[in-house]
């Protein structure tokens, strides 16, 4: 049974050691002339969790433990106030440890994040939710579909190269839903 708790700044070192990307998933990207990851979205999630700011208002990270082992992490943030929507939240990260894949921890993590957002908004209807999912990340697309999200649009995310130049990178779908 996975036990969930809100992350605190004391968890920073634990999150730094957390691994949700395939450890040996490197190959040489001839276009970019550098090593790249076979699952770039998993590597981005891992980097994002490690850089997470624990003290930002409106942002929360939840950690899932099996015993003392960190097996899942997820985070969301408040997207900001808009006139046509009272509340809007971004599901920033939903992940499970690489060794724990295939055990539906993503479902549990997403459930925990949505329950916390519901508590935070006093179970108000019409709260907007959205997330960005890499076009090749089929497991995340299926996860968001199970929770009622739909792909609204596809966006090409720019990549800043070492020289400072920007070029177009991967496609990300903008997935939306309401509580």
N, C-alpha and C positions, 0 to 999 in steps of 0.2 A: 504494500500500500504506500503510495507516494504521499508524503507530508509536505504541505505548502506553507511558506511563510514569506512575508514582505522582506525584501532585501534592505540592508542598512549599509552605511559607509564601512562598517566593520567587515562586511563580506567582500570587499574589494579584492583581496588576495585570493579568495576562493574563486571568484568570478574570473580573475586573471588566469587561473590554472584550468578553468573549464574548457573542454574541447568538444565542439559540435561539428567541426569540419573533419573530413577524412584526413588522417595524419599523413598518409603517403600519397595523397592525391595531386602530386605536382607533375607538370609536363612543360615542355618549352614552347611558348607561344611565338611562332615565327613572325607574326604581324607586329607584335609589340616588342619583340626581341628581348624577352625576359621570361623567367619562370612564371607560370600561371597555375591556378588551381583548377582541377577537373570540375569542381562544383563552386564556381565563384560566389554564388549567393551564400553558401554555408560559411565560406571564409569571411565574407562581409558581415554576416550576423555575428560571428565569433569576434571580429574586430570591434563591431559596434557595442557588443555587450561589455567588452573589456574597457572601452572608453566611456562607458555610461557615467553620466553625472548624477550622483545620488541625491544631490541637494537642489534639483530644479523643481520649482513648484508646478504641480499638475502632471508630474511624471512619476511612474512607479515601476519597479521591477519586482517580480515574484520568482522565488526559487523553489524547486521541487527536490526533495531528498528521499532516497531509499536508504534508511538507516542514517549514516553520516555522509554518504556519498551524494554529491550534487549531480543529479541526472537530468534536470530540465531547468530552463530559465526562459522567462518571457518578460516583455516590457511594453508599456504603452505610455502615451503622453497626450495631454490636452492640446488639440490643434489650434485653439484660440476661439475667441468669441466672434460670431458672425451675426448679422442682423436677422437673417432668415432662419437661423438655427441656434437654439439656446446653448447647446453643447455639441462638441464634435471632438472625437478622439482618434488618434492614430495608433494602430497596433504596430509597434515598432519591431518587435522580435518575438518569435515563437520558436523554441528550439529544444532539442534533446541531445544528450551526450551521444557521441558517435557510436559507442558500444551499445547503447540502449535503443537504437533505431528499430522500428518495426513493432513496437510495443504500445502504440497509440498514446505516447506521452504528449504528443502535440495536441491531441484532443483534450487531455486533462489540463494542459497549460493554457490553451485557448479558453476553456471553461472557467479557469481561475481568473484570467484577465477580464473576461466579460462579466463575471460575478462581481468583481471589484468595481468595475465601471458602473454596473447597475446600482451597487450600494452607494457609490459616490454621487450618483445623480438621483437618488431617492426613487429608483425604479420608474423614472419618468419615461414615457413613450416618445419616440421620435428622435432619440439621441443618435447622431450620425457617427458612423464608424468607417474608417477606411484603412487600407494597407497597400503597400507596394510589393508585388511578388515578381521575381525574375521569370521571364518567359519560359525557361527550360525547367523550372522547379515544379514538376508535376505533383509531387507529394503535397507541397504547400497549397497549390491551386485546389487540389481535392479537399484538403483540410478546410480552407475558407469556404468552399462550396457547401460542405456539410454544415457549416454554421450560418448559412444563409447569405453569404457574400456573393456578389456578382461582379464580373469584370466590366468596368465602365469604359475604360480607355487604355490604350497602350502608349507609353512614353519612352522615348529614347533618352537614356541618361548619359550626360557627357562625362568623359574621363579626362582628368588633368594628368598629362604626362610629366615626367621628371623635368623637362625643359620649361614647363609652365604652359605649353600649348594645350588647348582643349581639342578633343575629337569625340565623335559620337561613340558611345559604348553599347551596352546591352539594352534590350527592351525590357521594360517593367510594366506589368499590368497594374492599373489602379483599381483595387477591389473595394466595393462599398456595400454597406448594410446599415440597418437601423435596429436599435434595441426596442 
